[in-house]
Amino acid sequence: MYRMNHLEFSIFCIAKFYALFIDCSISVSYILNMTNKELITVSNDGDNWACLCGNDTVSSGFDTYDENGAYNEPINGVWTGLYACLKCRRVIDQDTYIVVSKTDYLSSFGITNTQ
């Protein structure tokens, strides 16, 4: 019979703890924040987002933008999987929920004020 060492057991316990929070649809942003990056709060299997500014999915909402604040249609090969908070202009990676940038301006025409 195989016995886990202390490191393997610790990793196993952390993974189980993490899975418990995901299964319960409770926000895991404080667990993921070990990277010292800004994270939005996500619940309901990723359907409900809450930005650090207080905006959420049913308030001002989020839309597809690039890291510079230019609007992007969600088309494969063009869109990079980023959303922007329409209240504070934080740009968020949809896969990790990490804030990748904060822009001064959001453009709905794909052109930022620096272009």
MOPAC internal coordinates of N, CA, C and O (Angstrom, degrees):
PM7 1SCF
backbone

  N    0.0000 0     0.00 0     0.00 0    0    0    0
  C    1.4446 1     0.00 0     0.00 0    1    0    0
  C    1.5225 1   109.11 1     0.00 0    2    1    0
  O    1.2310 1   121.28 1   -46.13 1    3    2    1
  N    1.3455 1   115.15 1   133.87 1    3    2    1
  C    1.4685 1   120.54 1  -179.13 1    5    3    2
  C    1.5157 1   110.11 1   -81.65 1    6    5    3
  O    1.2310 1   120.39 1   -44.49 1    7    6    5
  N    1.3279 1   116.87 1   135.51 1    7    6    5
  C    1.4675 1   122.11 1   176.48 1    9    7    6
  C    1.5153 1   108.64 1  -115.12 1   10    9    7
  O    1.2310 1   120.54 1   -47.80 1   11   10    9
  N    1.3293 1   116.58 1   132.20 1   11   10    9
  C    1.4630 1   121.72 1   179.09 1   13   11   10
  C    1.5211 1   109.82 1   -74.44 1   14   13   11
  O    1.2310 1   121.70 1   -35.97 1   15   14   13
  N    1.3439 1   114.35 1   144.03 1   15   14   13
  C    1.4647 1   117.82 1   171.55 1   17   15   14
  C    1.5238 1   108.45 1   -81.85 1   18   17   15
  O    1.2310 1   120.03 1    -2.53 1   19   18   17
  N    1.3228 1   117.56 1   177.47 1   19   18   17
  C    1.4657 1   121.50 1  -175.55 1   21   19   18
  C    1.5277 1   112.11 1   -62.07 1   22   21   19
  O    1.2310 1   119.55 1   139.53 1   23   22   21
  N    1.3255 1   118.47 1   -40.47 1   23   22   21
  C    1.4592 1   121.60 1  -179.67 1   25   23   22
  C    1.5241 1   111.01 1   -65.25 1   26   25   23
  O    1.2310 1   120.72 1   133.42 1   27   26   25
  N    1.3298 1   116.22 1   -46.58 1   27   26   25
  C    1.4621 1   119.68 1   179.15 1   29   27   26
  C    1.5356 1   110.88 1   -62.13 1   30   29   27
  O    1.2310 1   120.27 1   139.64 1   31   30   29
  N    1.3198 1   117.09 1   -40.36 1   31   30   29
  C    1.4521 1   120.81 1   179.04 1   33   31   30
  C    1.5284 1   111.00 1   -65.09 1   34   33   31
  O    1.2310 1   120.28 1   139.19 1   35   34   33
  N    1.3287 1   117.07 1   -40.81 1   35   34   33
  C    1.4667 1   120.76 1   178.67 1   37   35   34
  C    1.5159 1   111.00 1   -63.00 1   38   37   35
  O    1.2310 1   120.48 1   135.28 1   39   38   37
  N    1.3246 1   116.69 1   -44.72 1   39   38   37
  C    1.4694 1   121.16 1   178.78 1   41   39   38
  C    1.5261 1   109.84 1   -62.84 1   42   41   39
  O    1.2310 1   120.42 1   137.99 1   43   42   41
  N    1.3140 1   116.80 1   -42.01 1   43   42   41
  C    1.4634 1   121.61 1   178.23 1   45   43   42
  C    1.5242 1   110.72 1   -59.66 1   46   45   43
  O    1.2310 1   120.07 1   134.40 1   47   46   45
  N    1.3357 1   117.46 1   -45.60 1   47   46   45
  C    1.4706 1   121.80 1  -178.98 1   49   47   46
  C    1.5224 1   111.53 1   -65.11 1   50   49   47
  O    1.2310 1   120.32 1   138.41 1   51   50   49
  N    1.3213 1   116.99 1   -41.59 1   51   50   49
  C    1.4609 1   120.90 1   178.40 1   53   51   50
  C    1.5273 1   110.27 1   -63.43 1   54   53   51
  O    1.2310 1   120.43 1   136.70 1   55   54   53
  N    1.3276 1   116.78 1   -43.30 1   55   54   53
  C    1.4675 1   120.80 1   179.49 1   57   55   54
  C    1.5268 1   110.82 1   -62.80 1   58   57   55
  O    1.2310 1   119.87 1   138.45 1   59   58   57
  N    1.3222 1   117.85 1   -41.55 1   59   58   57
  C    1.4570 1   121.50 1   178.32 1   61   59   58
  C    1.5326 1   111.06 1   -65.04 1   62   61   59
  O    1.2310 1   120.69 1   136.99 1   63   62   61
  N    1.3262 1   116.28 1   -43.01 1   63   62   61
  C    1.4562 1   121.47 1   178.68 1   65   63   62
  C    1.5221 1   110.35 1   -60.84 1   66   65   63
  O    1.2310 1   120.51 1   134.20 1   67   66   65
  N    1.3326 1   116.63 1   -45.80 1   67   66   65
  C    1.4577 1   122.75 1   178.50 1   69   67   66
  C    1.5279 1   110.71 1   -60.90 1   70   69   67
  O    1.2310 1   120.28 1   134.08 1   71   70   69
  N    1.3404 1   117.07 1   -45.92 1   71   70   69
  C    1.4620 1   121.56 1  -179.44 1   73   71   70
  C    1.5241 1   111.07 1   -63.30 1   74   73   71
  O    1.2310 1   119.95 1   143.27 1   75   74   73
  N    1.3128 1   117.70 1   -36.73 1   75   74   73
  C    1.4548 1   121.48 1   177.98 1   77   75   74
  C    1.5240 1   110.95 1   -59.70 1   78   77   75
  O    1.2310 1   120.37 1   135.80 1   79   78   77
  N    1.3335 1   116.90 1   -44.20 1   79   78   77
  C    1.4603 1   120.19 1   179.84 1   81   79   78
  C    1.5161 1   111.58 1   -67.18 1   82   81   79
  O    1.2310 1   119.87 1   141.23 1   83   82   81
  N    1.3154 1   117.85 1   -38.77 1   83   82   81
  C    1.4665 1   120.11 1   179.13 1   85   83   82
  C    1.5258 1   109.57 1   -66.80 1   86   85   83
  O    1.2310 1   120.26 1   135.22 1   87   86   85
  N    1.3262 1   117.11 1   -44.78 1   87   86   85
  C    1.4615 1   120.65 1  -179.42 1   89   87   86
  C    1.5163 1   111.68 1   -62.07 1   90   89   87
  O    1.2310 1   120.03 1   148.14 1   91   90   89
  N    1.3097 1   117.55 1   -31.86 1   91   90   89
  C    1.4644 1   121.26 1  -179.62 1   93   91   90
  C    1.5235 1   112.14 1   -86.93 1   94   93   91
  O    1.2310 1   119.62 1  -179.18 1   95   94   93
  N    1.3254 1   118.33 1     0.82 1   95   94   93
  C    1.4618 1   123.84 1  -179.05 1   97   95   94
  C    1.5295 1   112.30 1    57.47 1   98   97   95
  O    1.2310 1   120.71 1  -146.39 1   99   98   97
  N    1.3171 1   116.25 1    33.61 1   99   98   97
  C    1.4556 1   121.68 1   175.55 1  101   99   98
  C    1.5148 1   107.34 1   -95.43 1  102  101   99
  O    1.2310 1   120.46 1   -35.27 1  103  102  101
  N    1.3220 1   116.72 1   144.73 1  103  102  101
  C    1.4534 1   121.10 1  -178.64 1  105  103  102
  C    1.5174 1   111.24 1   -56.92 1  106  105  103
  O    1.2310 1   120.70 1   -44.48 1  107  106  105
  N    1.3345 1   116.26 1   135.52 1  107  106  105
  C    1.4579 1   121.05 1   178.37 1  109  107  106
  C    1.5245 1   110.65 1  -114.48 1  110  109  107
  O    1.2310 1   119.87 1  -161.86 1  111  110  109
  N    1.3136 1   117.86 1    18.14 1  111  110  109
  C    1.4607 1   119.16 1  -175.96 1  113  111  110
  C    1.5123 1   112.07 1   -62.11 1  114  113  111
  O    1.2310 1   119.40 1   145.10 1  115  114  113
  N    1.3213 1   118.74 1   -34.90 1  115  114  113
  C    1.4561 1   119.49 1  -179.73 1  117  115  114
  C    1.5251 1   111.61 1   -71.34 1  118  117  115
  O    1.2310 1   119.73 1   153.89 1  119  118  117
  N    1.3313 1   118.11 1   -26.11 1  119  118  117
  C    1.4650 1   120.25 1   175.09 1  121  119  118
  C    1.5238 1   109.59 1   -73.24 1  122  121  119
  O    1.2310 1   120.35 1   136.48 1  123  122  121
  N    1.3297 1   116.93 1   -43.52 1  123  122  121
  C    1.4538 1   120.94 1  -178.20 1  125  123  122
  C    1.5237 1   112.67 1   -73.51 1  126  125  123
  O    1.2310 1   119.77 1   163.80 1  127  126  125
  N    1.3107 1   118.04 1   -16.20 1  127  126  125
  C    1.4520 1   121.56 1  -174.85 1  129  127  126
  C    1.5224 1   112.94 1   -73.54 1  130  129  127
  O    1.2310 1   119.86 1  -168.29 1  131  130  129
  N    1.3163 1   117.87 1    11.71 1  131  130  129
  C    1.4528 1   121.09 1   175.50 1  133  131  130
  C    1.5246 1   110.95 1   -65.20 1  134  133  131
  O    1.2310 1   119.76 1   165.61 1  135  134  133
  N    1.3306 1   118.06 1   -14.39 1  135  134  133
  C    1.4618 1   121.96 1   179.81 1  137  135  134
  C    1.5185 1   112.28 1   -84.31 1  138  137  135
  O    1.2310 1   119.69 1   176.77 1  139  138  137
  N    1.3383 1   118.20 1    -3.23 1  139  138  137
  C    1.4645 1   123.93 1  -177.47 1  141  139  138
  C    1.5230 1   112.22 1    61.00 1  142  141  139
  O    1.2310 1   120.07 1  -147.98 1  143  142  141
  N    1.3094 1   117.47 1    32.02 1  143  142  141
  C    1.4585 1   122.24 1   175.72 1  145  143  142
  C    1.5162 1   108.56 1  -112.79 1  146  145  143
  O    1.2310 1   120.99 1   -23.33 1  147  146  145
  N    1.3283 1   115.71 1   156.67 1  147  146  145
  C    1.4574 1   119.62 1   176.88 1  149  147  146
  C    1.5231 1   109.45 1   -70.99 1  150  149  147
  O    1.2310 1   121.07 1   -44.93 1  151  150  149
  N    1.3111 1   115.57 1   135.07 1  151  150  149
  C    1.4567 1   121.66 1   178.37 1  153  151  150
  C    1.5195 1   109.17 1  -129.83 1  154  153  151
  O    1.2310 1   120.99 1   -38.15 1  155  154  153
  N    1.3204 1   115.70 1   141.85 1  155  154  153
  C    1.4530 1   118.87 1   172.85 1  157  155  154
  C    1.5326 1   108.02 1   -84.23 1  158  157  155
  O    1.2310 1   120.60 1   -15.72 1  159  158  157
  N    1.3238 1   116.46 1   164.28 1  159  158  157
  C    1.4531 1   121.87 1   177.67 1  161  159  158
  C    1.5190 1   108.38 1   -94.09 1  162  161  159
  O    1.2310 1   121.16 1   -46.61 1  163  162  161
  N    1.3294 1   115.38 1   133.39 1  163  162  161
  C    1.4576 1   121.13 1  -176.84 1  165  163  162
  C    1.5244 1   108.71 1  -128.99 1  166  165  163
  O    1.2310 1   120.88 1   -43.06 1  167  166  165
  N    1.3343 1   115.93 1   136.94 1  167  166  165
  C    1.4622 1   120.25 1   177.18 1  169  167  166
  C    1.5240 1   109.44 1  -142.80 1  170  169  167
  O    1.2310 1   120.94 1    -2.73 1  171  170  169
  N    1.3101 1   115.82 1   177.27 1  171  170  169
  C    1.4595 1   122.80 1   178.44 1  173  171  170
  C    1.5303 1   111.53 1    56.77 1  174  173  171
  O    1.2310 1   121.11 1  -129.21 1  175  174  173
  N    1.3179 1   115.48 1    50.79 1  175  174  173
  C    1.4700 1   122.77 1   178.88 1  177  175  174
  C    1.5273 1   113.35 1    55.91 1  178  177  175
  O    1.2310 1   120.37 1  -144.55 1  179  178  177
  N    1.3286 1   116.90 1    35.45 1  179  178  177
  C    1.4548 1   121.52 1   176.88 1  181  179  178
  C    1.5100 1   115.25 1    89.65 1  182  181  179
  O    1.2310 1   119.98 1   179.50 1  183  182  181
  N    1.3206 1   117.65 1    -0.50 1  183  182  181
  C    1.4702 1   120.25 1  -178.33 1  185  183  182
  C    1.5235 1   113.13 1   -80.16 1  186  185  183
  O    1.2310 1   119.91 1   151.29 1  187  186  185
  N    1.3114 1   117.78 1   -28.71 1  187  186  185
  C    1.4646 1   121.35 1  -178.21 1  189  187  186
  C    1.5204 1   110.03 1  -110.35 1  190  189  187
  O    1.2310 1   120.91 1   -61.39 1  191  190  189
  N    1.3115 1   115.86 1   118.61 1  191  190  189
  C    1.4589 1   122.03 1   177.59 1  193  191  190
  C    1.5162 1   108.93 1  -109.95 1  194  193  191
  O    1.2310 1   120.76 1   -37.02 1  195  194  193
  N    1.3419 1   116.14 1   142.98 1  195  194  193
  C    1.4599 1   121.70 1   173.48 1  197  195  194
  C    1.5191 1   107.40 1  -133.42 1  198  197  195
  O    1.2310 1   121.01 1   -62.43 1  199  198  197
  N    1.3263 1   115.68 1   117.57 1  199  198  197
  C    1.4601 1   121.61 1  -179.06 1  201  199  198
  C    1.5258 1   109.79 1   -77.15 1  202  201  199
  O    1.2310 1   120.92 1   -14.87 1  203  202  201
  N    1.3116 1   115.85 1   165.13 1  203  202  201
  C    1.4585 1   122.18 1   178.48 1  205  203  202
  C    1.5266 1   111.64 1   -64.94 1  206  205  203
  O    1.2310 1   119.96 1   157.25 1  207  206  205
  N    1.3255 1   117.68 1   -22.75 1  207  206  205
  C    1.4639 1   121.89 1  -179.23 1  209  207  206
  C    1.5276 1   112.72 1   -82.46 1  210  209  207
  O    1.2310 1   119.95 1   172.14 1  211  210  209
  N    1.3292 1   117.71 1    -7.86 1  211  210  209
  C    1.4554 1   121.40 1  -178.50 1  213  211  210
  C    1.5159 1   113.70 1   104.85 1  214  213  211
  O    1.2310 1   119.72 1   166.10 1  215  214  213
  N    1.3208 1   118.15 1   -13.90 1  215  214  213
  C    1.4567 1   121.61 1   176.75 1  217  215  214
  C    1.5263 1   108.83 1   -66.49 1  218  217  215
  O    1.2310 1   121.00 1   -31.27 1  219  218  217
  N    1.3310 1   115.70 1   148.73 1  219  218  217
  C    1.4557 1   119.63 1   174.27 1  221  219  218
  C    1.5187 1   110.22 1  -140.03 1  222  221  219
  O    1.2310 1   121.17 1     3.54 1  223  222  221
  N    1.3107 1   115.37 1  -176.46 1  223  222  221
  C    1.4560 1   121.68 1  -174.53 1  225  223  222
  C    1.5235 1   112.80 1   -60.07 1  226  225  223
  O    1.2310 1   119.86 1   146.71 1  227  226  225
  N    1.3310 1   117.87 1   -33.29 1  227  226  225
  C    1.4696 1   120.31 1  -177.01 1  229  227  226
  C    1.5208 1   113.66 1   -96.71 1  230  229  227
  O    1.2310 1   119.69 1   175.39 1  231  230  229
  N    1.3265 1   118.19 1    -4.61 1  231  230  229
  C    1.4777 1   120.67 1   176.76 1  233  231  230
  C    1.5215 1   108.26 1   -90.29 1  234  233  231
  O    1.2310 1   120.19 1    62.55 1  235  234  233
  N    1.3335 1   117.24 1  -117.45 1  235  234  233
  C    1.4680 1   120.89 1   177.63 1  237  235  234
  C    1.5201 1   111.16 1   -68.84 1  238  237  235
  O    1.2310 1   120.39 1   145.67 1  239  238  237
  N    1.3277 1   116.85 1   -34.33 1  239  238  237
  C    1.4499 1   121.39 1   175.91 1  241  239  238
  C    1.5132 1   114.71 1    85.84 1  242  241  239
  O    1.2310 1   121.52 1    14.10 1  243  242  241
  N    1.3299 1   114.69 1  -165.90 1  243  242  241
  C    1.4530 1   124.20 1  -175.87 1  245  243  242
  C    1.5202 1   108.03 1  -137.38 1  246  245  243
  O    1.2310 1   120.22 1   -26.17 1  247  246  245
  N    1.3206 1   117.19 1   153.83 1  247  246  245
  C    1.4601 1   120.32 1   176.75 1  249  247  246
  C    1.5221 1   109.15 1  -144.94 1  250  249  247
  O    1.2310 1   120.44 1   -11.69 1  251  250  249
  N    1.3157 1   116.76 1   168.31 1  251  250  249
  C    1.4575 1   122.75 1  -174.43 1  253  251  250
  C    1.5252 1   111.09 1   -80.32 1  254  253  251
  O    1.2310 1   120.73 1   -60.69 1  255  254  253
  N    1.3254 1   116.21 1   119.31 1  255  254  253
  C    1.4673 1   123.57 1  -179.72 1  257  255  254
  C    1.5178 1   109.06 1  -139.71 1  258  257  255
  O    1.2310 1   120.78 1    -9.85 1  259  258  257
  N    1.3363 1   116.11 1   170.15 1  259  258  257
  C    1.4619 1   119.36 1   171.01 1  261  259  258
  C    1.5232 1   108.93 1   -98.15 1  262  261  259
  O    1.2310 1   120.59 1    -0.46 1  263  262  261
  N    1.3266 1   116.48 1   179.54 1  263  262  261
  C    1.4663 1   120.57 1  -175.32 1  265  263  262
  C    1.5281 1   113.37 1   -67.68 1  266  265  263
  O    1.2310 1   119.98 1   166.26 1  267  266  265
  N    1.3351 1   117.64 1   -13.74 1  267  266  265
  C    1.4650 1   121.78 1   179.16 1  269  267  266
  C    1.5248 1   113.28 1   -97.14 1  270  269  267
  O    1.2310 1   119.98 1   178.70 1  271  270  269
  N    1.3284 1   117.64 1    -1.30 1  271  270  269
  C    1.4572 1   120.69 1   179.38 1  273  271  270
  C    1.5097 1   114.40 1    92.74 1  274  273  271
  O    1.2310 1   119.92 1  -165.38 1  275  274  273
  N    1.3158 1   117.75 1    14.62 1  275  274  273
  C    1.4677 1   121.64 1   177.13 1  277  275  274
  C    1.5237 1   109.11 1   -93.99 1  278  277  275
  O    1.2310 1   120.92 1   -48.26 1  279  278  277
  N    1.3273 1   115.84 1   131.74 1  279  278  277
  C    1.4631 1   120.78 1  -179.75 1  281  279  278
  C    1.5160 1   110.06 1   -62.16 1  282  281  279
  O    1.2310 1   120.56 1   -40.92 1  283  282  281
  N    1.3309 1   116.53 1   139.08 1  283  282  281
  C    1.4604 1   122.95 1   176.76 1  285  283  282
  C    1.5109 1   109.38 1  -130.34 1  286  285  283
  O    1.2310 1   120.36 1   -50.32 1  287  286  285
  N    1.3231 1   116.92 1   129.68 1  287  286  285
  C    1.4569 1   120.26 1   170.43 1  289  287  286
  C    1.5301 1   107.50 1   -67.19 1  290  289  287
  O    1.2310 1   119.75 1   -38.16 1  291  290  289
  N    1.3326 1   118.07 1   141.84 1  291  290  289
  C    1.4661 1   120.31 1   179.60 1  293  291  290
  C    1.5276 1   112.22 1   -76.05 1  294  293  291
  O    1.2310 1   120.97 1  -110.13 1  295  294  293
  N    1.3320 1   115.75 1    69.87 1  295  294  293
  C    1.4640 1   123.29 1  -178.62 1  297  295  294
  C    1.5258 1   107.79 1  -111.24 1  298  297  295
  O    1.2310 1   120.52 1   -45.26 1  299  298  297
  N    1.3380 1   116.62 1   134.74 1  299  298  297
  C    1.4671 1   120.49 1   178.38 1  301  299  298
  C    1.5174 1   110.76 1   -57.74 1  302  301  299
  O    1.2310 1   121.04 1   -44.38 1  303  302  301
  N    1.3250 1   115.62 1   135.62 1  303  302  301
  C    1.4521 1   121.11 1   179.50 1  305  303  302
  C    1.5150 1   113.59 1    90.17 1  306  305  303
  O    1.2310 1   119.84 1   161.83 1  307  306  305
  N    1.3287 1   117.90 1   -18.17 1  307  306  305
  C    1.4622 1   121.74 1   179.99 1  309  307  306
  C    1.5267 1   110.05 1  -111.12 1  310  309  307
  O    1.2310 1   120.98 1   129.15 1  311  310  309
  N    1.3056 1   115.73 1   -50.85 1  311  310  309
  C    1.4591 1   121.68 1  -177.56 1  313  311  310
  C    1.5145 1   110.08 1   -79.74 1  314  313  311
  O    1.2310 1   120.59 1   -43.63 1  315  314  313
  N    1.3075 1   116.48 1   136.37 1  315  314  313
  C    1.4654 1   120.96 1  -176.77 1  317  315  314
  C    1.5209 1   113.17 1   -97.80 1  318  317  315
  O    1.2310 1   119.41 1  -170.75 1  319  318  317
  N    1.3228 1   118.73 1     9.25 1  319  318  317
  C    1.4546 1   121.65 1   177.14 1  321  319  318
  C    1.5155 1   113.99 1    83.30 1  322  321  319
  O    1.2310 1   120.47 1  -155.85 1  323  322  321
  N    1.3312 1   116.71 1    24.15 1  323  322  321
  C    1.4590 1   120.82 1  -179.45 1  325  323  322
  C    1.5153 1   110.78 1  -107.63 1  326  325  323
  O    1.2310 1   121.60 1   -35.49 1  327  326  325
  N    1.3131 1   114.55 1   144.51 1  327  326  325
  C    1.4615 1   122.20 1   173.86 1  329  327  326
  C    1.5193 1   108.47 1  -119.13 1  330  329  327
  O    1.2310 1   120.53 1   -25.87 1  331  330  329
  N    1.3210 1   116.59 1   154.13 1  331  330  329
  C    1.4649 1   121.21 1   173.85 1  333  331  330
  C    1.5160 1   108.78 1  -117.95 1  334  333  331
  O    1.2310 1   121.33 1   -39.89 1  335  334  333
  N    1.3174 1   115.05 1   140.11 1  335  334  333
  C    1.4589 1   121.30 1   172.44 1  337  335  334
  C    1.5290 1   106.43 1   -72.12 1  338  337  335
  O    1.2310 1   120.33 1   -54.18 1  339  338  337
  N    1.3137 1   116.98 1   125.82 1  339  338  337
  C    1.4632 1   120.53 1  -176.83 1  341  339  338
  C    1.5262 1   112.99 1   -78.43 1  342  341  339
  O    1.2310 1   120.21 1   177.15 1  343  342  341
  N    1.3209 1   117.20 1    -2.85 1  343  342  341
  C    1.4639 1   120.39 1   176.95 1  345  343  342
  C    1.5291 1   111.97 1   -98.89 1  346  345  343
  O    1.2310 1   119.79 1   131.39 1  347  346  345
  N    1.3344 1   118.00 1   -48.61 1  347  346  345
  C    1.4717 1   120.22 1  -174.36 1  349  347  346
  C    1.5254 1   113.88 1  -111.93 1  350  349  347
  O    1.2310 1   119.73 1   173.80 1  351  350  349
  N    1.3352 1   118.11 1    -6.20 1  351  350  349
  C    1.4655 1   124.11 1   176.38 1  353  351  350
  C    1.5292 1   113.94 1    73.04 1  354  353  351
  O    1.2310 1   119.59 1  -159.64 1  355  354  353
  N    1.3351 1   118.39 1    20.36 1  355  354  353
  C    1.4633 1   120.19 1   171.54 1  357  355  354
  C    1.5234 1   107.49 1   -71.53 1  358  357  355
  O    1.2310 1   120.43 1   -42.24 1  359  358  357
  N    1.3284 1   116.78 1   137.76 1  359  358  357
  C    1.4646 1   121.61 1   178.35 1  361  359  358
  C    1.5287 1   107.00 1  -102.55 1  362  361  359
  O    1.2310 1   120.73 1   -51.16 1  363  362  361
  N    1.3308 1   116.20 1   128.84 1  363  362  361
  C    1.4599 1   123.07 1  -168.91 1  365  363  362
  C    1.5153 1   110.45 1  -123.18 1  366  365  363
  O    1.2310 1   120.76 1   -45.25 1  367  366  365
  N    1.3262 1   116.15 1   134.75 1  367  366  365
  C    1.4585 1   122.16 1   174.14 1  369  367  366
  C    1.5294 1   107.85 1   -77.38 1  370  369  367
  O    1.2310 1   120.04 1   -55.91 1  371  370  369
  N    1.3244 1   117.53 1   124.09 1  371  370  369
  C    1.4632 1   120.84 1  -175.65 1  373  371  370
  C    1.5206 1   113.60 1   -69.69 1  374  373  371
  O    1.2310 1   119.58 1   158.93 1  375  374  373
  N    1.3149 1   118.40 1   -21.07 1  375  374  373
  C    1.4625 1   120.51 1  -178.77 1  377  375  374
  C    1.5247 1   112.83 1   -85.45 1  378  377  375
  O    1.2310 1   120.47 1   144.54 1  379  378  377
  N    1.3433 1   116.71 1   -35.46 1  379  378  377
  C    1.4629 1   120.48 1  -175.77 1  381  379  378
  C    1.5171 1   113.39 1  -108.50 1  382  381  379
  O    1.2310 1   120.06 1   164.70 1  383  382  381
  N    1.3422 1   117.48 1   -15.30 1  383  382  381
  C    1.4621 1   124.64 1  -176.83 1  385  383  382
  C    1.5370 1   112.11 1    64.79 1  386  385  383
  O    1.2310 1   120.59 1  -160.02 1  387  386  385
  N    1.3149 1   116.47 1    19.98 1  387  386  385
  C    1.4658 1   122.57 1   177.54 1  389  387  386
  C    1.5258 1   108.62 1   -87.77 1  390  389  387
  O    1.2310 1   120.91 1   -42.40 1  391  390  389
  N    1.3245 1   115.87 1   137.60 1  391  390  389
  C    1.4633 1   121.22 1   174.57 1  393  391  390
  C    1.5221 1   106.92 1   -75.89 1  394  393  391
  O    1.2310 1   120.55 1   -62.37 1  395  394  393
  N    1.3458 1   116.56 1   117.63 1  395  394  393
  C    1.4646 1   120.74 1  -176.97 1  397  395  394
  C    1.5225 1   112.87 1   -94.98 1  398  397  395
  O    1.2310 1   120.09 1   158.58 1  399  398  397
  N    1.3334 1   117.43 1   -21.42 1  399  398  397
  C    1.4636 1   120.59 1   176.81 1  401  399  398
  C    1.5260 1   108.74 1  -166.48 1  402  401  399
  O    1.2310 1   121.46 1    -9.98 1  403  402  401
  N    1.3118 1   114.80 1   170.02 1  403  402  401
  C    1.4600 1   121.08 1   172.18 1  405  403  402
  C    1.5164 1   106.38 1  -136.19 1  406  405  403
  O    1.2310 1   120.93 1   -57.23 1  407  406  405
  N    1.3266 1   115.83 1   122.77 1  407  406  405
  C    1.4549 1   120.24 1  -175.14 1  409  407  406
  C    1.5183 1   110.71 1   -99.30 1  410  409  407
  O    1.2310 1   121.27 1   -22.03 1  411  410  409
  N    1.3212 1   115.17 1   157.97 1  411  410  409
  C    1.4547 1   120.97 1   176.12 1  413  411  410
  C    1.5247 1   111.64 1   -83.41 1  414  413  411
  O    1.2310 1   120.85 1   164.21 1  415  414  413
  N    1.3301 1   115.98 1   -15.79 1  415  414  413
  C    1.4617 1   120.28 1  -169.37 1  417  415  414
  C    1.5215 1   108.84 1  -153.75 1  418  417  415
  O    1.2310 1   119.39 1   -44.14 1  419  418  417
  N    1.3141 1   118.77 1   135.86 1  419  418  417
  C    1.4558 1   123.05 1   171.94 1  421  419  418
  C    1.5097 1   108.74 1  -109.67 1  422  421  419
  O    1.2310 1   120.85 1   -50.90 1  423  422  421
  N    1.3316 1   115.98 1   129.10 1  423  422  421
  C    1.4511 1   121.09 1  -179.51 1  425  423  422
  C    1.5245 1   109.79 1  -107.74 1  426  425  423
  O    1.2310 1   120.82 1   -49.73 1  427  426  425
  N    1.3140 1   116.04 1   130.27 1  427  426  425
  C    1.4653 1   118.95 1   177.72 1  429  427  426
  C    1.5266 1   112.53 1   -86.74 1  430  429  427
  O    1.2310 1   120.31 1   179.35 1  431  430  429
  N    1.3254 1   117.02 1    -0.65 1  431  430  429
  C    1.4640 1   119.86 1  -178.51 1  433  431  430
  C    1.5189 1   112.96 1  -111.26 1  434  433  431
  O    1.2310 1   119.73 1  -168.39 1  435  434  433
  N    1.3375 1   118.13 1    11.61 1  435  434  433
  C    1.4451 1   120.32 1   178.61 1  437  435  434
  C    1.5146 1   112.95 1    79.71 1  438  437  435
  O    1.2310 1   119.87 1  -168.46 1  439  438  437
  N    1.3311 1   117.84 1    11.54 1  439  438  437
  C    1.4604 1   121.57 1  -179.54 1  441  439  438
  C    1.5349 1   107.71 1  -127.13 1  442  441  439
  O    1.2310 1   120.40 1   -53.43 1  443  442  441
  N    1.3117 1   116.83 1   126.57 1  443  442  441
  C    1.4505 1   119.28 1   177.82 1  445  443  442
  C    1.5232 1   109.12 1   -89.94 1  446  445  443
  O    1.2310 1   119.93 1   -13.06 1  447  446  445
  N    1.3264 1   117.74 1   166.94 1  447  446  445
  C    1.4578 1   120.39 1  -178.57 1  449  447  446
  C    1.5254 1   112.79 1   -71.07 1  450  449  447
  O    1.2310 1   119.78 1   173.85 1  451  450  449
  N    1.3304 1   118.03 1    -6.15 1  451  450  449
  C    1.4721 1   120.32 1   177.54 1  453  451  450
  C    1.5099 1   111.83 1   -94.42 1  454  453  451
  O    1.2310 1   119.82 1   176.74 1  455  454  453
  N    1.3333 1   117.96 1    -3.26 1  455  454  453
  C    1.4715 1   119.85 1  -178.96 1  457  455  454
  C    1.5035 1   110.84 1   -96.57 1  458  457  455
  O    1.2310 1   120.10 1   180.00 1  459  458  457

